[in-house]
């Protein structure tokens, strides 16, 4: 799995499944499964765009990684 490059994602408010999975250290399939079964992952609920794409709030992911709720 490729490492997350913070420099390229710094100004984004939302990230896609691939970037979110890299940040969380899981696979895209893991995020997709949890979203399908539980409606989200570790208490985070993704935003579904009108075109069907799933986006995750970057700040919520970073807060989770910092140990905040």
ABEGO torsion letter per residue (X at the ends): XBBBBAAAAAABABBBAAAAAAAAGBBAAAAAAAAAAAGEBGGBBBBBBAAGBBBBBAAAAAAAAAGBX
